[in-house]
Amino acid sequence: MSDLYPFLLKPFFSERIWGTRDLSPIYSEAPGEQPIGEAWLTGDQCQIANGPLAGKSLSEISSQFGREVVGETSPQPDRFPLLIKFLFPHDKLSVQVHPDDEHALTLGQPWGKTECWYVLAAAPGSQVGLGLKPGTTRDELQQAIREVRAEQLLNWIDVHAGDMIYVDAGTVHAVGPGAILVETQQSSDTTFRLYDYGRPRELHVDQGLAATREHTRAGKVVHNYDGGKNTLIATQRFLVEKFVLKNGDWHLPRTEKSAAQCIVPLKGSGVLECTGSQPISISPGQAVVIPAVIHKASIRPQWDLEFLKCMVPEKKFAEPETELVARAPSPA
């Protein structure tokens, strides 16, 4: 029998020029002195905070235990498949693009970067830019980059708390200030920065244009193909569900194929229990990974608890149904 147990992971804080020192309501304070843009919850470098394997990174554990941790649904047997983050944009993120799986292989990467954003909170007027306006070509985008007006070619849409946004690989995109996002993505950090509003940062225009699709499926998710009442998005690369517990407990569902489960608390607190291991107190700011080899676990709320559960599903869903309602971009 495996000695594995649910892992409470320490977040890894990533400094970004567009970030902030105010990480509330998720964190009471920010580490260091620079603006924080991202808190990585299931990054390769995130360390286990509980139990006999404390101090080891998620990358080390995935490599050591393989399918027992990552599950049969993971594309690779020894690498954790999902990277989950909190994003705290205080300024506009660069206009960027990520490669798809096929393109990533030519770069020596195991997979590309398709992602989704759950909008946890949003100030009035918060927007994201998704995809090129209809009829826009790569050549026109390249010209707009040279003329420092590339953001005008994106579909800017208003976002509100509770929205789920799908961003398939190859989508030119950007995030405006004012929202807190929970990003679930293929575990890749390959980003090509096409345009940065004149800020003096390195651009990757040629690589980015090569990865760009003129037509994508990005937008607000309006339909879920698995029919689950808790489902926010179902794709072949990730399944994200939201649960709200008040009185009853949540129990880990059984699946035909084993899969690692990521628990991301959003509000409130609770206790995760698993036979043979110490209970884990869970609250916003840290994720718990339940290794694929574990088939029985439960979560008991302490008063109220809201959390996301993210995994690579066994079923290969079609692309989600989305919609885009474009607005003019907010002024800088």
C-alpha positions in Angstrom: 0.0 0.0 0.0 1.3 3.5 -0.9 2.6 5.8 1.9 1.2 8.8 0.0 -1.3 11.2 1.6 -2.9 14.5 0.8 -0.3 17.3 0.4 -0.8 20.8 1.7 1.4 23.0 -0.5 3.2 26.2 0.3 2.4 28.9 -2.3 5.3 30.3 -4.4 5.0 34.1 -4.8 6.1 35.5 -8.2 7.0 39.2 -8.5 5.6 41.0 -11.4 5.8 44.6 -12.6 2.0 44.7 -13.0 1.3 43.2 -9.5 0.5 44.7 -6.1 1.5 44.6 -2.4 -2.2 44.2 -1.4 -3.1 40.5 -1.8 -6.3 40.7 0.3 -8.6 39.0 0.9 -6.4 35.9 0.1 -3.3 36.8 2.0 -2.9 39.2 4.9 0.6 40.4 3.7 2.9 40.1 0.7 6.4 38.7 1.1 9.5 40.7 0.1 9.3 44.3 -1.1 8.3 44.1 -4.8 4.8 43.9 -6.3 3.4 40.4 -6.4 1.5 39.4 -9.5 1.0 35.6 -9.0 0.8 33.1 -6.2 1.5 29.7 -7.6 -0.4 27.0 -5.7 0.7 23.8 -7.6 3.9 24.9 -9.2 6.8 22.5 -9.6 8.7 24.4 -6.9 5.9 24.5 -4.4 6.9 22.6 -1.3 4.9 20.2 0.8 4.0 21.7 4.2 2.7 18.6 6.0 3.6 15.0 6.9 6.7 12.9 6.3 7.4 14.4 2.9 7.4 18.0 4.1 10.0 20.1 2.4 10.0 18.2 -0.9 8.7 19.9 -4.0 5.8 18.9 -6.0 8.2 18.2 -8.9 10.3 15.9 -6.8 7.3 14.0 -5.5 5.8 13.6 -9.0 9.1 12.3 -10.4 9.6 9.9 -7.5 6.1 8.4 -7.3 4.9 8.9 -10.9 1.4 7.7 -11.6 0.7 7.2 -7.9 0.7 11.0 -7.7 -0.2 12.4 -11.1 -2.6 9.6 -12.1 -3.5 7.8 -15.4 -5.1 10.9 -16.9 -1.9 12.9 -16.8 -0.3 13.2 -20.2 3.1 12.5 -18.7 3.8 9.8 -16.0 6.3 11.8 -13.9 5.2 15.5 -14.1 2.3 17.2 -12.4 -0.1 18.2 -15.2 -1.9 21.3 -13.7 -0.6 24.7 -12.6 -3.0 26.7 -10.5 -2.4 30.3 -9.5 -4.0 33.4 -8.0 -3.5 36.4 -10.2 -3.4 39.9 -8.6 -3.2 42.5 -11.5 -2.8 46.1 -10.4 -1.8 47.2 -13.9 -2.4 45.8 -17.4 -0.6 42.5 -18.2 1.3 42.4 -21.4 -0.5 41.3 -24.6 0.8 37.7 -24.9 0.2 34.3 -26.4 1.0 30.7 -25.5 1.9 27.8 -27.8 -0.5 24.9 -28.4 0.6 21.3 -27.8 1.9 20.7 -31.3 3.9 24.0 -31.3 5.2 23.3 -27.9 6.7 20.0 -29.0 8.8 21.8 -31.6 10.2 23.9 -28.7 11.2 20.9 -26.6 8.2 21.3 -24.2 5.9 18.4 -23.3 2.7 20.3 -23.9 1.4 23.8 -24.6 -0.6 26.2 -22.4 -4.3 26.3 -22.5 -5.8 28.0 -19.5 -8.9 29.3 -17.8 -9.6 32.1 -15.3 -12.3 31.9 -12.6 -13.1 35.5 -11.6 -13.0 35.5 -7.8 -13.5 39.2 -7.4 -13.8 42.2 -9.8 -14.0 45.9 -9.4 -16.5 47.8 -11.6 -15.0 48.1 -15.1 -12.6 45.2 -14.9 -11.8 43.8 -18.3 -9.8 41.1 -20.1 -8.7 41.1 -23.7 -9.4 37.8 -25.6 -8.4 37.1 -29.2 -8.1 39.3 -32.2 -11.0 41.3 -33.5 -12.8 39.5 -36.4 -10.9 39.8 -39.6 -7.6 40.8 -38.0 -4.5 39.1 -39.5 -1.1 38.3 -38.0 0.4 40.9 -40.4 -2.0 43.6 -39.1 -1.1 42.6 -35.5 2.6 42.9 -36.3 2.1 46.4 -37.7 0.0 47.4 -34.7 2.9 46.2 -32.4 5.3 48.4 -34.3 2.9 51.4 -33.9 2.3 50.7 -30.2 -1.4 50.2 -30.5 -1.8 46.4 -30.4 -4.3 46.5 -27.5 -6.8 48.1 -29.9 -7.0 44.9 -31.9 -8.2 42.7 -29.0 -11.7 41.9 -28.0 -12.0 43.5 -24.5 -14.8 42.1 -22.4 -16.1 43.1 -19.0 -15.7 40.5 -16.3 -17.6 40.0 -13.0 -17.2 37.8 -10.0 -18.3 34.2 -10.8 -17.3 34.3 -14.5 -15.3 31.5 -16.0 -13.1 32.5 -18.9 -11.6 30.0 -21.4 -8.3 30.9 -23.1 -7.2 28.2 -25.5 -3.6 28.1 -26.6 -2.8 30.4 -29.5 -5.2 33.1 -28.2 -3.7 36.6 -28.1 -4.8 37.9 -24.7 -4.3 40.4 -21.9 -5.7 41.1 -18.4 -6.6 44.5 -17.2 -6.4 45.7 -13.5 -9.1 45.3 -10.9 -9.9 41.6 -10.7 -8.6 38.6 -8.7 -8.4 35.5 -10.9 -7.9 31.9 -10.2 -6.0 30.5 -13.2 -6.0 26.7 -14.0 -3.7 25.8 -16.8 -1.6 23.1 -18.4 1.6 23.1 -16.3 3.7 25.3 -18.6 5.3 28.7 -18.2 6.0 29.3 -21.9 4.8 32.8 -22.7 5.5 35.0 -25.7 5.2 38.7 -24.9 3.9 40.4 -28.0 3.3 43.9 -26.8 3.8 45.8 -23.5 2.3 49.3 -23.9 5.8 50.8 -24.4 7.1 49.4 -21.1 10.9 48.5 -21.4 10.6 44.7 -21.2 11.7 42.1 -23.7 9.3 41.2 -26.4 9.1 37.9 -28.3 7.3 39.1 -31.4 8.5 36.5 -34.0 7.9 33.6 -31.6 4.5 35.0 -30.5 3.3 35.6 -34.0 4.2 32.0 -35.0 2.1 30.7 -32.1 -0.8 33.0 -32.7 -4.2 31.8 -34.0 -6.3 34.3 -35.8 -9.5 32.4 -34.7 -9.9 30.8 -31.3 -12.6 29.5 -28.9 -11.7 31.9 -26.1 -14.5 33.7 -24.2 -16.9 33.4 -21.2 -18.0 29.8 -20.7 -21.8 29.5 -21.3 -22.3 25.7 -21.4 -20.7 22.7 -19.7 -20.6 19.4 -21.5 -20.5 17.0 -18.6 -23.8 18.1 -17.2 -22.5 18.5 -13.6 -24.2 21.1 -11.5 -20.9 22.1 -9.9 -19.0 22.3 -13.1 -17.4 25.6 -14.1 -15.6 24.3 -17.2 -15.0 20.9 -18.7 -12.3 20.4 -21.3 -10.0 17.6 -22.3 -7.1 19.3 -20.4 -8.8 20.2 -17.2 -12.1 20.0 -15.3 -12.9 22.7 -12.7 -15.7 22.4 -10.3 -16.9 24.7 -7.5 -18.4 23.4 -4.2 -20.1 25.4 -1.4 -20.3 23.5 1.9 -22.5 24.7 4.7 -23.8 21.6 6.6 -22.8 18.4 4.9 -19.4 17.0 4.1 -17.8 16.5 0.7 -16.5 13.1 -0.3 -13.9 12.4 -3.0 -15.7 10.9 -6.0 -14.6 7.6 -7.5 -13.5 7.6 -11.1 -12.6 4.7 -13.5 -9.2 6.1 -14.2 -7.0 7.5 -11.4 -6.4 11.3 -11.4 -4.8 13.7 -9.0 -7.2 16.1 -7.4 -6.4 19.8 -6.5 -8.4 21.5 -3.8 -8.3 25.3 -3.8 -10.2 27.0 -1.0 -11.7 30.3 -1.9 -13.7 31.4 1.2 -14.1 30.0 4.8 -12.3 27.1 6.2 -12.6 23.3 6.7 -10.8 20.1 7.5 -9.7 17.5 4.9 -9.6 14.0 6.4 -8.0 10.9 4.9 -7.6 7.5 6.5 -4.0 6.9 7.7 -3.0 10.6 7.7 -3.4 13.6 9.9 -6.3 15.9 9.2 -5.5 19.1 7.3 -6.9 22.5 8.1 -7.7 24.2 4.8 -8.3 27.9 4.1 -7.7 30.4 1.2 -4.1 30.8 0.1 -2.9 27.2 0.0 -3.9 24.3 -2.2 -4.1 20.6 -1.3 -3.2 17.9 -3.8 -4.8 14.5 -3.3 -2.5 12.0 -5.0 -4.2 9.8 -7.6 -3.6 6.6 -5.5 -5.9 7.9 -2.8 -9.6 6.9 -3.3 -11.2 8.0 0.0 -11.0 11.5 1.5 -13.6 14.0 2.8 -13.8 17.6 3.6 -15.8 18.9 6.5 -16.6 22.7 6.6 -16.0 24.8 9.6 -19.1 26.9 9.3 -19.0 27.7 5.6 -16.4 26.7 2.9 -16.1 27.4 -0.8 -13.5 25.7 -2.9 -12.5 24.7 -6.4 -11.6 21.1 -7.4 -9.4 20.8 -10.4 -8.2 17.7 -12.2 -7.4 16.2 -15.6 -10.5 14.3 -16.5 -10.7 10.8 -17.9 -13.2 11.9 -20.5 -12.0 13.9 -23.5 -14.5 16.7 -23.7 -15.1 18.9 -26.7 -14.1 22.6 -26.6 -16.4 24.5 -24.2 -19.2 26.7 -25.6 -18.2 30.4 -25.1 -19.3 33.9 -25.9 -17.5 37.2 -26.5 -19.3 40.5 -25.9 -16.6 43.1 -26.8 -16.3 46.5 -25.3 -13.9 49.4 -25.9 -10.7 48.9 -23.8 -10.6 50.8 -20.5 -8.2 53.8 -20.5 -4.7 53.2 -19.2 
